[in-house]
């Protein structure tokens, strides 16, 4: 475990934590001294991650939860309030690609599933956890976005629309909390060796891509109380806004 303790004593809730970027960020936060609340549907993945964090000397709380269940998200706040009285860090990482194809060919149920997880779930998290984030001495919210919002690529319309909506939501929340101690930012991980990347680019050699761990320093930096910018779009590749 790291001895720098940059997040020592912080309480961090991470969605999509059972694998990929979410798992990498969870381990990095735990290594810096945070207690991590791990949210994902995959119980086995959460338990494996918990074992890794425990073996390294960190601590975690497991929350098996379907983020498309709005009432379940609402239920997150009460136990966090009861145990810690606050939430210091929220990482909205969970997302799905859906299916690439012409916008006009997207089935309504697929559109609804992508928007439910990529956008609505993050709004529900804000709605449920905002009072706990404001109760922190330095609430930090980090949403995972995509470079797809900075360009226009045919057949990516559904996923691109969901991430553009998430960015609008994040920037609005950042503006609404600008006079508080909460800071809200977005991270574009760039090309990363994840399951979603493999789904989008099945012919790509994953070994030529950086592992999820390459983004963790950016997530740590944005979660620190000393980072006071808000409403920023940050590229994990360069660390630039």
Backbone as CSV, one residue per row, in Angstrom:
resi,resn,N_x,N_y,N_z,CA_x,CA_y,CA_z,C_x,C_y,C_z
1,UNK,0.834,-1.204,0.000,0.000,0.000,0.000,0.872,1.260,0.000
2,UNK,0.342,2.309,-0.636,1.044,3.584,-0.642,1.101,4.154,0.765
3,UNK,2.171,4.839,1.079,2.314,5.475,2.388,2.067,6.976,2.320
4,UNK,1.707,7.479,1.138,1.520,8.924,1.013,0.211,9.384,1.632
5,UNK,-0.799,8.519,1.638,-2.050,8.838,2.313,-2.750,10.071,1.788
6,UNK,-2.747,10.278,0.484,-3.349,11.483,-0.085,-4.861,11.543,0.126
7,UNK,-5.483,10.386,0.359,-6.931,10.341,0.595,-7.244,9.716,1.952
8,UNK,-6.323,9.817,2.876,-6.496,9.180,4.176,-7.753,9.708,4.870
9,UNK,-8.587,8.757,5.303,-9.793,9.106,6.029,-10.969,9.517,5.167
10,UNK,-10.798,9.577,3.855,-11.891,9.968,2.970,-12.822,8.780,2.727
11,UNK,-14.091,9.065,2.504,-15.090,8.053,2.171,-15.440,8.237,0.700
12,UNK,-15.188,7.197,-0.099,-15.366,7.299,-1.545,-16.325,6.227,-2.039
13,UNK,-17.343,6.634,-2.773,-18.284,5.703,-3.383,-18.012,5.649,-4.871
14,UNK,-17.835,4.431,-5.402,-17.445,4.229,-6.794,-18.430,3.288,-7.452
15,UNK,-19.033,3.707,-8.564,-19.950,2.826,-9.284,-19.206,2.090,-10.400
16,UNK,-19.771,0.966,-10.795,-19.096,0.139,-11.796,-17.757,-0.337,-11.287
17,UNK,-17.716,-0.692,-9.995,-16.433,-0.929,-9.322,-15.911,-2.344,-9.470
18,UNK,-16.664,-3.239,-10.064,-16.258,-4.646,-10.040,-15.175,-4.987,-11.050
19,UNK,-14.920,-4.114,-12.011,-13.888,-4.414,-13.010,-13.448,-3.119,-13.695
20,UNK,-12.444,-3.241,-14.532,-12.018,-2.140,-15.384,-11.574,-0.906,-14.621
21,UNK,-11.976,0.246,-15.132,-11.562,1.514,-14.540,-12.081,1.649,-13.111
22,UNK,-13.311,1.217,-12.863,-13.858,1.320,-11.517,-13.039,0.552,-10.497
23,UNK,-12.637,-0.663,-10.838,-11.824,-1.470,-9.919,-10.447,-0.861,-9.721
24,UNK,-9.852,-0.353,-10.791,-8.525,0.258,-10.691,-8.566,1.494,-9.793
25,UNK,-9.593,2.325,-9.961,-9.727,3.521,-9.131,-9.972,3.130,-7.673
26,UNK,-10.793,2.111,-7.459,-11.067,1.670,-6.090,-9.784,1.244,-5.383
27,UNK,-8.958,0.459,-6.054,-7.701,0.008,-5.444,-6.760,1.183,-5.204
28,UNK,-6.727,2.121,-6.146,-5.845,3.279,-5.986,-6.297,4.154,-4.818
29,UNK,-7.598,4.370,-4.696,-8.120,5.162,-3.587,-7.834,4.479,-2.249
30,UNK,-8.077,3.161,-2.202,-7.809,2.428,-0.964,-6.333,2.499,-0.603
31,UNK,-5.470,2.438,-1.623,-4.030,2.519,-1.381,-3.628,3.879,-0.817
32,UNK,-4.426,4.899,-1.124,-4.137,6.242,-0.612,-4.865,6.537,0.693
33,UNK,-5.492,5.498,1.278,-6.068,5.658,2.603,-7.556,5.862,2.676
34,UNK,-8.252,5.878,1.524,-9.704,6.057,1.546,-10.402,4.752,1.902
35,UNK,-11.560,4.855,2.542,-12.460,3.711,2.662,-13.363,3.752,1.437
36,UNK,-13.390,2.670,0.670,-14.115,2.674,-0.596,-15.424,1.907,-0.483
37,UNK,-16.488,2.528,-0.951,-17.804,1.904,-1.020,-17.987,1.469,-2.472
38,UNK,-18.012,0.167,-2.694,-17.948,-0.396,-4.036,-19.338,-0.795,-4.509
39,UNK,-19.796,-0.160,-5.590,-21.143,-0.400,-6.112,-21.048,-1.054,-7.484
40,UNK,-21.712,-2.202,-7.640,-21.779,-2.891,-8.926,-22.829,-3.989,-8.833
41,UNK,-23.237,-4.505,-9.977,-24.196,-5.615,-9.983,-23.510,-6.951,-9.715
42,UNK,-22.245,-7.082,-10.115,-21.554,-8.364,-10.091,-20.997,-8.647,-8.704
43,UNK,-21.677,-9.513,-7.964,-21.272,-9.802,-6.589,-19.896,-10.460,-6.559
44,UNK,-19.672,-11.435,-7.444,-18.386,-12.121,-7.468,-17.234,-11.172,-7.731
45,UNK,-17.430,-10.238,-8.664,-16.388,-9.258,-8.958,-16.109,-8.356,-7.776
46,UNK,-17.159,-7.953,-7.069,-16.973,-7.122,-5.879,-16.207,-7.876,-4.802
47,UNK,-16.540,-9.137,-4.608,-15.864,-9.920,-3.572,-14.390,-10.131,-3.896
48,UNK,-14.082,-10.366,-5.174,-12.679,-10.516,-5.573,-11.909,-9.221,-5.328
49,UNK,-12.526,-8.105,-5.676,-11.881,-6.813,-5.462,-11.688,-6.539,-3.975
50,UNK,-12.687,-6.878,-3.181,-12.583,-6.701,-1.735,-11.409,-7.502,-1.185
51,UNK,-11.236,-8.724,-1.679,-10.109,-9.555,-1.238,-8.779,-8.888,-1.576
52,UNK,-8.686,-8.313,-2.776,-7.444,-7.645,-3.186,-7.160,-6.441,-2.307
53,UNK,-8.184,-5.648,-2.042,-8.007,-4.444,-1.225,-7.631,-4.818,0.204
54,UNK,-8.285,-5.835,0.738,-7.981,-6.282,2.101,-6.557,-6.810,2.204
55,UNK,-6.141,-7.580,1.195,-4.790,-8.140,1.191,-3.734,-7.049,1.170
56,UNK,-4.080,-5.896,0.618,-3.143,-4.777,0.543,-3.235,-3.851,1.756
57,UNK,-4.155,-4.188,2.683,-4.275,-3.373,3.887,-5.340,-2.308,3.825
58,UNK,-6.156,-2.315,2.767,-7.207,-1.318,2.642,-8.532,-1.818,3.173
59,UNK,-9.557,-0.962,3.126,-10.886,-1.323,3.620,-11.943,-0.952,2.594
60,UNK,-12.996,-1.772,2.540,-14.054,-1.543,1.564,-15.392,-1.988,2.129
61,UNK,-16.456,-1.398,1.607,-17.819,-1.822,1.858,-18.434,-2.197,0.515
62,UNK,-19.048,-3.368,0.429,-19.603,-3.857,-0.833,-21.094,-3.555,-0.909
63,UNK,-21.521,-3.016,-2.061,-22.939,-2.704,-2.270,-23.376,-3.290,-3.605
64,UNK,-23.836,-4.529,-3.631,-24.374,-5.091,-4.883,-25.676,-4.373,-5.226
65,UNK,-25.717,-3.722,-6.385,-26.856,-2.858,-6.678,-26.985,-2.656,-8.182
66,UNK,-28.205,-2.696,-8.668,-28.509,-2.399,-10.068,-28.777,-0.903,-10.172
67,UNK,-27.927,-0.191,-10.851,-28.035,1.264,-10.910,-29.191,1.755,-11.782
68,UNK,-29.873,0.848,-12.457,-31.088,1.263,-13.170,-32.311,1.199,-12.249
69,UNK,-32.103,0.778,-11.006,-33.156,0.741,-10.001,-33.084,2.030,-9.184
70,UNK,-33.896,2.998,-9.545,-33.834,4.303,-8.900,-34.073,4.256,-7.405
71,UNK,-35.011,3.423,-6.964,-35.289,3.338,-5.529,-34.098,2.757,-4.775
72,UNK,-33.373,1.835,-5.407,-32.178,1.279,-4.761,-31.115,2.356,-4.593
73,UNK,-30.972,3.224,-5.597,-30.019,4.333,-5.478,-30.439,5.266,-4.341
74,UNK,-31.730,5.564,-4.275,-32.220,6.412,-3.186,-31.872,5.821,-1.825
75,UNK,-31.858,4.485,-1.759,-31.573,3.816,-0.502,-30.118,3.838,-0.095
76,UNK,-29.227,4.326,-0.972,-27.803,4.403,-0.625,-27.533,5.433,0.468
77,UNK,-28.298,6.504,0.472,-27.970,7.640,1.329,-28.077,7.315,2.813
78,UNK,-29.135,6.612,3.197,-29.378,6.394,4.635,-28.242,5.642,5.325
79,UNK,-27.764,4.513,4.780,-26.672,3.820,5.478,-25.363,4.612,5.480
80,UNK,-25.099,5.380,4.412,-23.892,6.216,4.398,-24.007,7.302,5.467
81,UNK,-25.173,7.906,5.571,-25.401,8.934,6.592,-25.252,8.344,7.995
82,UNK,-25.842,7.176,8.202,-25.805,6.570,9.531,-24.382,6.207,9.956
83,UNK,-23.589,5.702,9.008,-22.252,5.225,9.362,-21.203,6.329,9.373
84,UNK,-21.261,7.238,8.367,-20.167,8.215,8.228,-20.609,9.678,8.316
85,UNK,-21.908,9.939,8.221,-22.454,11.305,8.302,-22.104,12.174,7.095
86,UNK,-21.385,11.619,6.127,-20.952,12.421,4.981,-20.487,11.488,3.867
87,UNK,-20.295,12.055,2.678,-19.612,11.356,1.591,-18.592,12.335,1.019
88,UNK,-17.334,11.915,0.941,-16.275,12.814,0.477,-16.055,12.750,-1.033
89,UNK,-16.229,11.569,-1.613,-15.920,11.384,-3.033,-16.983,10.501,-3.674
90,UNK,-17.506,10.932,-4.818,-18.397,10.123,-5.638,-17.780,9.984,-7.023
91,UNK,-17.580,8.748,-7.461,-17.078,8.487,-8.814,-18.185,7.791,-9.597
92,UNK,-18.773,8.490,-10.559,-19.804,7.921,-11.426,-19.143,7.307,-12.646
93,UNK,-18.840,6.024,-12.538,-18.087,5.335,-13.585,-18.926,4.365,-14.404
94,UNK,-19.951,3.766,-13.809,-20.717,2.722,-14.490,-21.354,3.251,-15.775
95,UNK,-21.233,2.459,-16.847,-21.815,2.846,-18.133,-21.869,1.627,-19.046
96,UNK,-22.709,1.726,-20.071,-22.741,0.706,-21.110,-22.631,1.377,-22.467
97,UNK,-22.097,0.638,-23.428,-21.955,1.140,-24.793,-23.266,1.069,-25.557
98,UNK,-24.041,0.030,-25.279,-25.219,-0.218,-26.098,-24.813,-0.975,-27.346
99,UNK,-25.203,-0.476,-28.495,-24.821,-1.105,-29.757,-24.569,-0.033,-30.790
100,UNK,-23.488,-0.144,-31.524,-23.175,0.831,-32.554,-24.060,0.583,-33.779
101,UNK,-24.511,1.648,-34.372,-25.362,1.532,-35.546,-26.043,2.858,-35.845
102,UNK,-26.754,2.958,-36.965,-27.444,4.204,-37.321,-28.434,4.621,-36.238
103,UNK,-28.499,5.902,-35.984,-29.393,6.414,-34.956,-30.831,5.959,-35.195
104,UNK,-31.246,6.004,-36.441,-32.625,5.644,-36.771,-32.933,4.172,-36.616
105,UNK,-31.909,3.354,-36.456,-32.104,1.915,-36.314,-32.044,1.460,-34.852
106,UNK,-31.822,2.379,-33.939,-31.693,2.001,-32.530,-33.054,1.608,-31.959
107,UNK,-33.175,0.397,-31.434,-34.450,-0.005,-30.816,-34.738,0.850,-29.583
108,UNK,-35.981,1.207,-29.359,-36.306,2.044,-28.198,-35.839,1.459,-26.876
109,UNK,-35.903,0.130,-26.714,-35.483,-0.439,-25.434,-33.989,-0.300,-25.214
110,UNK,-33.192,-0.349,-26.294,-31.754,-0.153,-26.175,-31.448,1.297,-25.797
111,UNK,-32.102,2.246,-26.472,-31.941,3.664,-26.126,-32.239,3.886,-24.643
112,UNK,-33.346,3.320,-24.190,-33.746,3.506,-22.795,-32.720,2.911,-21.827
113,UNK,-32.143,1.748,-22.157,-31.160,1.118,-21.265,-29.893,1.952,-21.166
114,UNK,-29.421,2.459,-22.314,-28.202,3.273,-22.315,-28.420,4.555,-21.511
115,UNK,-29.534,5.230,-21.759,-29.803,6.470,-21.043,-30.037,6.213,-19.552
116,UNK,-30.664,5.091,-19.227,-30.958,4.787,-17.824,-29.689,4.655,-16.996
117,UNK,-28.678,3.985,-17.541,-27.442,3.791,-16.784,-26.481,4.963,-16.931
118,UNK,-26.302,5.439,-18.160,-25.276,6.451,-18.413,-25.677,7.852,-17.955
119,UNK,-26.976,8.120,-17.904,-27.433,9.466,-17.538,-28.299,9.453,-16.277
120,UNK,-29.439,8.759,-16.357,-30.411,8.828,-15.273,-29.838,8.333,-13.954
121,UNK,-29.064,7.253,-13.983,-28.480,6.741,-12.738,-27.585,7.780,-12.079
122,UNK,-26.846,8.531,-12.873,-25.970,9.564,-12.296,-26.782,10.723,-11.723
123,UNK,-27.898,11.052,-12.368,-28.780,12.060,-11.792,-29.359,11.568,-10.471
124,UNK,-29.754,10.301,-10.424,-30.288,9.757,-9.179,-29.229,9.758,-8.078
125,UNK,-27.983,9.489,-8.434,-26.898,9.544,-7.452,-26.737,10.957,-6.903
126,UNK,-26.765,11.948,-7.783,-26.681,13.339,-7.329,-27.843,13.647,-6.383
127,UNK,-29.031,13.276,-6.817,-30.249,13.559,-6.040,-30.175,12.936,-4.653
128,UNK,-29.678,11.709,-4.578,-29.635,10.996,-3.299,-28.486,11.445,-2.408
129,UNK,-27.341,11.754,-3.029,-26.116,11.931,-2.248,-25.667,13.378,-2.088
130,UNK,-26.330,14.304,-2.747,-25.926,15.711,-2.655,-25.820,16.210,-1.209
131,UNK,-26.788,15.929,-0.328,-26.643,16.416,1.061,-25.410,15.849,1.758
132,UNK,-25.062,14.601,1.460,-23.893,13.980,2.087,-22.599,14.568,1.539
133,UNK,-22.586,14.892,0.255,-21.412,15.530,-0.337,-21.220,16.941,0.232
134,UNK,-22.314,17.653,0.449,-22.234,18.993,1.033,-21.826,18.942,2.501
135,UNK,-22.049,17.801,3.152,-21.654,17.647,4.554,-20.156,17.398,4.699
136,UNK,-19.485,17.059,3.595,-18.035,16.857,3.617,-17.316,18.198,3.670
137,UNK,-16.094,18.183,4.201,-15.302,19.410,4.180,-14.743,19.696,2.788
138,UNK,-14.824,18.692,1.889,-14.341,18.867,0.518,-14.947,17.774,-0.356
139,UNK,-16.245,17.893,-0.648,-16.918,16.902,-1.475,-16.394,16.946,-2.903
140,UNK,-16.088,15.785,-3.435,-15.539,15.707,-4.790,-16.357,14.715,-5.616
141,UNK,-16.816,15.159,-6.785,-17.612,14.319,-7.676,-16.878,14.221,-9.006
142,UNK,-16.692,12.992,-9.477,-15.977,12.756,-10.730,-16.827,11.842,-11.603
143,UNK,-17.201,12.325,-12.776,-17.947,11.512,-13.720,-17.028,11.085,-14.862
144,UNK,-17.156,9.829,-15.266,-16.350,9.320,-16.371,-17.081,9.602,-17.680
145,UNK,-16.429,10.351,-18.551,-17.024,10.697,-19.834,-16.214,10.060,-20.961
146,UNK,-16.294,10.615,-22.148,-15.627,10.017,-23.306,-15.249,11.102,-24.302
147,UNK,-14.171,10.858,-25.025,-13.771,11.772,-26.089,-14.766,11.834,-27.225
148,UNK,-15.735,10.912,-27.238,-16.745,10.912,-28.294,-17.563,12.195,-28.276
149,UNK,-17.622,12.868,-27.120,-18.396,14.106,-27.043,-17.701,15.267,-27.739
150,UNK,-16.425,15.091,-28.062,-15.657,16.177,-28.672,-15.601,16.074,-30.189
151,UNK,-16.290,15.091,-30.754,-16.245,14.877,-32.194,-17.583,14.313,-32.640
152,UNK,-17.694,13.988,-33.925,-18.909,13.374,-34.462,-18.511,12.179,-35.306
153,UNK,-18.902,10.989,-34.852,-18.554,9.760,-35.551,-19.825,8.998,-35.876
154,UNK,-20.041,8.656,-37.145,-21.253,7.906,-37.493,-21.379,6.621,-36.680
155,UNK,-22.604,6.271,-36.363,-22.989,5.012,-35.699,-22.737,5.011,-34.188
156,UNK,-22.184,6.080,-33.640,-21.957,6.173,-32.201,-23.007,7.063,-31.526
157,UNK,-24.101,7.358,-32.206,-25.037,8.375,-31.738,-25.625,8.143,-30.369
158,UNK,-26.015,6.907,-30.055,-26.684,6.648,-28.774,-25.720,6.857,-27.610
159,UNK,-24.541,6.249,-27.691,-23.554,6.395,-26.621,-23.088,7.843,-26.513
160,UNK,-22.839,8.487,-27.676,-22.380,9.876,-27.674,-23.428,10.789,-27.046
161,UNK,-24.688,10.559,-27.365,-25.756,11.383,-26.792,-25.819,11.213,-25.277
162,UNK,-25.630,9.987,-24.809,-25.684,9.755,-23.365,-24.539,10.459,-22.645
163,UNK,-23.351,10.422,-23.220,-22.215,11.075,-22.567,-22.308,12.597,-22.662
164,UNK,-22.857,13.099,-23.767,-23.062,14.549,-23.873,-24.078,15.018,-22.831
165,UNK,-25.114,14.219,-22.631,-26.109,14.556,-21.605,-25.486,14.514,-20.209
166,UNK,-24.649,13.516,-19.967,-23.972,13.423,-18.674,-23.096,14.651,-18.434
167,UNK,-22.384,15.101,-19.455,-21.530,16.281,-19.303,-22.357,17.526,-19.000
168,UNK,-23.507,17.677,-19.674,-24.381,18.822,-19.385,-24.869,18.766,-17.943
169,UNK,-25.217,17.560,-17.484,-25.650,17.380,-16.104,-24.531,17.738,-15.132
170,UNK,-23.325,17.258,-15.418,-22.182,17.505,-14.538,-21.845,18.996,-14.467
171,UNK,-21.842,19.657,-15.606,-21.509,21.084,-15.611,-22.561,21.906,-14.876
172,UNK,-23.815,21.517,-15.031,-24.878,22.224,-14.320,-24.745,22.028,-12.817
173,UNK,-24.482,20.798,-12.408,-24.300,20.520,-10.973,-23.082,21.265,-10.441
174,UNK,-22.037,21.347,-11.252,-20.848,22.102,-10.842,-21.185,23.571,-10.617
175,UNK,-21.992,24.139,-11.505,-22.377,25.548,-11.364,-23.248,25.754,-10.131
176,UNK,-24.122,24.787,-9.871,-25.032,24.912,-8.729,-24.312,24.764,-7.393
177,UNK,-23.180,24.080,-7.403,-22.440,23.863,-6.152,-21.175,24.722,-6.063
178,UNK,-21.018,25.654,-6.990,-19.776,26.428,-7.068,-19.478,27.196,-5.791
179,UNK,-20.501,27.626,-5.065,-20.290,28.391,-3.823,-20.235,27.492,-2.587
180,UNK,-20.284,26.184,-2.816,-20.191,25.236,-1.711,-18.780,24.640,-1.689
181,UNK,-18.605,23.604,-0.885,-17.310,22.929,-0.822,-17.255,21.721,-1.752
182,UNK,-18.296,21.566,-2.581,-18.355,20.458,-3.537,-17.732,20.883,-4.855
183,UNK,-16.943,19.991,-5.446,-16.352,20.231,-6.755,-16.715,19.069,-7.671
184,UNK,-17.111,19.396,-8.902,-17.633,18.410,-9.842,-16.838,18.481,-11.132
185,UNK,-16.248,17.374,-11.537,-15.430,17.359,-12.750,-15.654,16.075,-13.550
186,UNK,-15.163,16.085,-14.780,-15.319,14.951,-15.690,-13.950,14.473,-16.146
187,UNK,-13.814,13.152,-16.302,-12.564,12.571,-16.779,-12.822,11.759,-18.040
188,UNK,-12.054,12.044,-19.063,-12.031,11.214,-20.271,-10.835,10.279,-20.153
189,UNK,-11.054,8.977,-19.975,-9.925,8.062,-19.794,-9.079,7.875,-21.046
190,UNK,-9.649,8.152,-22.231,-8.929,7.850,-23.464,-8.943,6.344,-23.713
191,UNK,-8.320,5.898,-24.803,-8.279,4.457,-25.101,-7.686,3.667,-23.945
192,UNK,-8.442,2.699,-23.454,-8.054,1.942,-22.262,-8.480,0.486,-22.448
193,UNK,-7.719,-0.415,-21.896,-7.997,-1.854,-22.028,-9.152,-2.249,-21.106
194,UNK,-10.379,-2.110,-21.627,-11.572,-2.448,-20.862,-12.499,-3.307,-21.706
195,UNK,-13.499,-3.885,-21.049,-14.482,-4.701,-21.756,-15.275,-3.869,-22.745
196,UNK,-15.626,-2.631,-22.369,-16.371,-1.782,-23.287,-15.555,-1.462,-24.534
197,UNK,-14.273,-1.197,-24.356,-13.411,-0.911,-25.497,-13.361,-2.110,-26.444
198,UNK,-13.268,-3.306,-25.875,-13.233,-4.518,-26.700,-14.539,-4.710,-27.447
199,UNK,-15.638,-4.324,-26.834,-16.937,-4.420,-27.495,-17.026,-3.443,-28.670
200,UNK,-16.481,-2.239,-28.475,-16.552,-1.222,-29.522,-15.572,-1.487,-30.664
201,UNK,-14.409,-2.060,-30.325,-13.363,-2.299,-31.324,-12.903,-3.760,-31.236
202,UNK,-13.726,-4.692,-31.702,-13.404,-6.119,-31.524,-12.147,-6.569,-32.259
203,UNK,-11.724,-5.842,-33.288,-10.529,-6.240,-34.032,-9.243,-5.673,-33.467
204,UNK,-9.340,-4.878,-32.418,-8.179,-4.220,-31.830,-7.426,-5.171,-30.912
205,UNK,-6.109,-5.057,-30.897,-5.296,-5.860,-29.991,-5.287,-5.183,-28.622
206,UNK,-5.931,-5.771,-27.609,-6.008,-5.108,-26.298,-4.651,-4.905,-25.647
207,UNK,-3.691,-5.745,-26.016,-2.360,-5.625,-25.408,-1.626,-4.368,-25.868
208,UNK,-2.157,-3.712,-26.894,-1.556,-2.467,-27.362,-2.140,-1.250,-26.655
209,UNK,-3.104,-1.477,-25.768,-3.742,-0.387,-25.041,-3.236,-0.339,-23.604
210,UNK,-3.216,0.842,-22.993,-2.812,0.921,-21.582,-3.873,0.294,-20.697
211,UNK,-3.483,-0.298,-19.571,-4.451,-0.883,-18.645,-5.207,0.206,-17.904
212,UNK,-6.301,-0.162,-17.237,-7.082,0.843,-16.501,-6.269,1.631,-15.479
213,UNK,-5.205,1.036,-14.965,-4.399,1.722,-13.950,-3.776,3.026,-14.459
214,UNK,-3.731,3.197,-15.779,-3.081,4.411,-16.289,-3.880,5.673,-15.976
215,UNK,-5.150,5.526,-15.593,-5.970,6.706,-15.318,-6.028,7.066,-13.837
216,UNK,-5.502,6.210,-12.977,-5.788,6.380,-11.549,-5.175,7.640,-10.945
217,UNK,-4.031,8.056,-11.424,-3.418,9.268,-10.863,-4.326,10.474,-11.084
218,UNK,-4.961,10.560,-12.259,-5.885,11.654,-12.521,-7.059,11.617,-11.551
219,UNK,-7.601,10.425,-11.301,-8.735,10.300,-10.383,-8.335,10.645,-8.953
220,UNK,-7.132,10.292,-8.560,-6.672,10.650,-7.215,-6.540,12.167,-7.100
221,UNK,-5.928,12.774,-8.085,-5.695,14.220,-8.048,-7.015,14.991,-7.948
222,UNK,-8.019,14.587,-8.726,-9.301,15.284,-8.710,-10.097,15.018,-7.435
223,UNK,-9.760,13.950,-6.718,-10.469,13.616,-5.480,-9.864,14.290,-4.257
224,UNK,-8.661,14.825,-4.374,-7.999,15.435,-3.220,-8.682,16.744,-2.820
225,UNK,-8.749,17.024,-1.525,-9.306,18.304,-1.082,-8.590,19.508,-1.688
226,UNK,-7.317,19.351,-2.019,-6.546,20.471,-2.560,-6.938,20.827,-3.992
227,UNK,-7.634,19.926,-4.686,-8.051,20.224,-6.062,-9.369,20.988,-6.009
228,UNK,-9.335,22.249,-6.399,-10.507,23.100,-6.202,-11.169,23.572,-7.496
229,UNK,-10.655,23.169,-8.659,-11.342,23.509,-9.900,-12.664,22.753,-9.964
230,UNK,-13.628,23.302,-10.690,-14.908,22.618,-10.849,-15.433,22.838,-12.256
231,UNK,-16.249,21.888,-12.720,-16.815,21.968,-14.059,-15.813,21.712,-15.155
232,UNK,-14.722,21.038,-14.838,-13.648,20.828,-15.808,-13.755,19.471,-16.517
233,UNK,-13.321,19.451,-17.767,-13.232,18.232,-18.585,-11.751,17.904,-18.669
234,UNK,-11.349,16.785,-18.068,-9.924,16.457,-17.929,-9.622,15.184,-18.704
235,UNK,-8.582,15.208,-19.498,-8.131,14.025,-20.210,-7.108,13.278,-19.371
236,UNK,-7.374,12.010,-19.085,-6.441,11.224,-18.281,-5.171,10.931,-19.055
237,UNK,-5.220,11.001,-20.378,-4.023,10.753,-21.175,-2.958,11.813,-20.915
238,UNK,-3.408,13.060,-20.837,-2.448,14.160,-20.723,-2.528,14.882,-19.395
239,UNK,-3.656,14.660,-18.679,-3.878,15.404,-17.441,-4.321,16.827,-17.707
240,UNK,-4.551,17.178,-18.987,-4.908,18.537,-19.353,-6.420,18.725,-19.300
241,UNK,-6.836,19.950,-19.057,-8.252,20.301,-19.080,-8.653,20.631,-20.504
